[in-house]
Amino acid sequence: MLGPYVLLGAVAAAAVVSASSFWAGREWERGEVAQRDLAATQATARTAILRADKADRSAEEFEKRRAAVEVRYQNIETEVEHVVTRIEYRNLCFDDDGVRLLNSALAAALAATPGKPASAVRPASATR
């Protein structure tokens, strides 16, 4: 047979199991478990809402800053007046009178400055 201590331990274990079952059942009947679950769910929802609000505020702040930094291109057209102070003749043919004047001016310039003489300008009829 079973000893008295084993029997007493079995009765005590059964009493503990019955009491804990009774206590859990009483909490469930009064809705305490449901209330704790509801409170946890509501706290999680509040946290999610706060995070979403913070993300929205951050996005709005970012868009405001981005709009301030946005690059805008503008075409600027300016007109500049060029005043010609020295007229240069290039690729132009002089008539005979012009060649004669140039040659006399060149000869006068060479006479004033000693050095190697330059060749005379050919007449317009000779270049063609």
Secondary structure, DSSP 8 states (H G I E B T S, - for coil): ---HHHHHHHHHHHHHHHHHHHHHHHHHHHTHHHHHHHHHHHHHHHHHHHHHHHHHHHHHHHHHHHHHH----------------S----S----HHHHHHHHHHHHHHHHHS-S--------HHHH-
